[in-house]
Amino acid sequence: MSVRSGTCKMQEVLIRTVVGEILVSGCKEGIHELKLKGEDTIPEPGSEEASALFKVCESPQEMTAPLKQCEAWLRAYFCEPELTEQLPVPPFHHPLLQKDSFTKTVLLTLLKNVRMGDTISYKELAEAVGNAKAMRAVGGAMRSNPVPLIIPCHRVICSDGKIGNYGSGKRNHTKQWLLAREKTVKET
């Protein structure tokens, strides 16, 4: 599917995963957004069903290179998660990630520094970007993240160890699943 957004000729790919459908949109320059659509029941993180549920449902005949790269990265994440850190992250072309801002700094710091199976608190992430008092702003950056999973905002938790919200609190079960799955992958 192709649509126009500003000066970009956008393409969309719909992927069905264990955590629900993911709509990936992007142009030839990079990925604009990943939108997670909910799933009420999610299999246990270690189950074979988890990796078997990855399927590209809708895509353009000729996908742009960034969309192909994103699809490959997501396939690895859900089917062979240990490979994701060996794959290049697809380029981003969302306006939020094109201009210098606190949000961009926070998101790229998270992407660079927090590996699969690890977590970081909002406070620690604020300290990592040089503003220890900006915990609420870090939370705002997580809510603004246009490419969840790839920029792993699910790995940001509260200082007391609680997982905090994901998807404005509507997808907390997804965050729990992602963290449990990544912990299992790290331990094996």
BADOZA-21530 format. One line per 8 residues: number of its first residue (from 1); their letters; for each residue z, x, y of C-alpha. Coordinates in Angstrom, 3 decimals. Layout:
NUM) a) Z/X/Y; ...;
//
This chain:
1) msvrsgtc) 0.000/0.000/0.000; -0.908/1.360/3.463; 0.353/0.235/6.871; 0.296/1.663/10.411; 3.473/2.737/12.184; 3.034/4.293/15.612; 0.501/7.073/15.210; 1.119/7.445/11.472;
9) kmqevlir) -0.939/5.819/8.770; 1.881/4.898/6.428; 1.837/4.541/2.663; 4.499/2.931/0.526; 5.552/3.491/-3.058; 7.901/1.143/-4.901; 9.934/2.772/-7.649; 12.279/1.009/-10.071;
17) tvvgeilv) 15.356/3.059/-10.991; 18.682/2.548/-12.675; 20.303/1.886/-9.272; 17.637/-0.614/-8.214; 14.280/-0.478/-6.517; 13.533/2.227/-3.974; 10.815/1.690/-1.389; 9.530/5.051/-0.167;
25) sgckegih) 7.419/5.100/2.978; 5.658/8.057/4.480; 2.523/9.474/6.008; 0.510/12.620/5.414; 3.064/14.542/7.510; 6.133/13.544/5.492; 8.567/10.933/4.244; 9.788/8.395/6.782;
33) elklkged) 12.275/6.339/4.770; 13.794/5.546/1.416; 15.133/2.000/1.254; 17.408/1.207/-1.657; 17.330/-2.350/-2.874; 20.433/-3.378/-4.795; 21.064/-3.640/-8.481; 23.993/-5.762/-9.635;
41) tipepgse) 24.589/-3.993/-12.936; 24.133/-0.289/-13.458; 24.379/1.345/-16.913; 26.941/4.068/-17.556; 25.927/7.395/-15.945; 25.472/9.237/-19.265; 23.485/6.530/-21.029; 19.874/7.019/-22.120;
49) easalfkv) 19.082/3.798/-20.302; 19.737/5.536/-16.990; 16.722/7.854/-17.199; 14.541/5.329/-19.029; 14.604/2.990/-16.033; 12.392/5.127/-13.775; 9.036/3.491/-13.130; 6.541/3.577/-10.278;
57) cespqemt) 5.775/-0.123/-9.739; 3.413/-0.051/-6.767; 1.615/2.839/-5.149; -1.623/3.579/-3.336; -4.447/4.973/-5.472; -4.511/8.176/-3.445; -0.944/9.094/-2.496; -0.292/11.604/0.263;
65) aplkqcea) 1.148/14.957/-0.808; 4.627/14.155/0.634; 4.759/10.860/-1.304; 3.748/12.642/-4.528; 6.401/15.267/-3.869; 9.021/12.598/-3.174; 8.117/10.653/-6.309; 8.401/13.866/-8.381;
73) wlrayfce) 11.757/14.687/-6.774; 13.120/11.181/-7.438; 11.817/11.260/-11.037; 13.643/14.548/-11.582; 16.796/13.221/-9.909; 17.002/10.201/-12.203; 15.469/11.633/-15.389; 16.252/15.382/-15.332;
81) pelteqlp) 18.760/15.861/-12.502; 19.367/19.513/-13.268; 15.795/20.197/-12.061; 16.173/18.734/-8.558; 17.555/21.906/-7.027; 14.514/23.805/-8.315; 12.088/21.382/-6.670; 11.176/21.544/-3.006;
89) vppfhhpl) 12.518/18.730/-0.875; 9.629/16.643/0.471; 8.933/17.068/4.180; 10.461/14.464/6.469; 8.609/12.701/9.280; 11.090/10.046/10.389; 11.519/10.132/14.204; 15.269/10.707/13.797;
97) lqkdsftk) 14.555/13.948/11.964; 11.865/15.098/14.397; 14.030/15.575/17.474; 17.129/17.699/17.926; 20.263/15.580/17.762; 23.789/15.584/16.383; 22.639/13.234/13.611; 19.818/15.543/12.559;
105) tvlltllk) 22.179/18.541/12.560; 24.705/16.675/10.399; 22.090/15.440/7.927; 20.390/18.813/7.522; 23.758/20.581/7.163; 24.664/18.136/4.409; 21.312/18.670/2.672; 21.632/22.452/2.828;
113) nvrmgdti) 25.295/22.866/1.913; 26.431/20.162/-0.510; 25.029/20.539/-4.012; 24.820/18.070/-6.879; 28.240/17.306/-8.313; 30.029/18.414/-5.149; 31.460/16.302/-2.340; 32.509/16.939/1.230;
121) sykelaea) 34.758/14.889/3.474; 33.645/13.436/6.784; 36.129/15.802/8.447; 34.834/18.887/6.594; 31.263/17.988/7.503; 32.264/17.544/11.162; 33.876/20.993/11.038; 30.748/22.454/9.388;
129) vgnakamr) 28.624/21.324/12.341; 31.124/22.690/14.839; 32.923/19.560/16.040; 36.071/18.893/14.011; 36.844/15.722/15.984; 33.475/14.086/15.265; 34.395/12.403/11.964; 33.322/8.950/13.165;
137) avggamrs) 30.051/10.369/14.482; 29.472/11.954/11.068; 29.974/8.498/9.551; 27.395/7.156/11.996; 24.986/9.889/10.943; 25.449/8.864/7.303; 24.675/5.220/8.199; 21.551/6.394/10.069;
145) npvpliip) 20.254/8.536/7.199; 16.621/7.449/6.685; 16.269/9.262/3.334; 19.383/8.632/1.220; 19.524/10.381/-2.150; 17.356/13.238/-0.870; 19.750/13.851/2.015; 22.791/13.081/-0.139;
153) chrvicsd) 25.010/10.966/2.115; 26.615/9.563/-1.058; 28.348/12.958/-1.421; 30.367/12.428/1.761; 33.799/10.985/1.035; 37.082/10.327/2.846; 39.655/13.112/3.263; 42.070/11.244/0.975;
161) gkignygs) 39.545/11.343/-1.892; 38.431/7.710/-1.613; 34.669/7.362/-1.803; 34.220/5.459/1.439; 31.372/3.056/2.078; 27.737/3.359/1.092; 25.007/1.159/2.463; 27.449/-0.452/4.908;
169) gkrnhtkq) 29.801/-1.139/1.994; 27.232/-3.239/0.143; 26.333/-0.486/-2.324; 29.680/1.128/-3.127; 29.059/0.625/-6.858; 25.863/2.660/-6.416; 27.788/5.472/-4.711; 30.340/5.484/-7.541;
177) wllarekt) 27.523/5.693/-10.094; 25.720/8.508/-8.253; 28.896/10.577/-7.898; 29.886/10.042/-11.554; 26.379/10.916/-12.754; 26.218/14.067/-10.634; 29.670/15.164/-11.798; 28.542/14.766/-15.419;
185) vket) 25.373/16.787/-14.730; 27.358/19.572/-13.037; 29.779/19.793/-15.957; 27.025/20.159/-18.567;
//
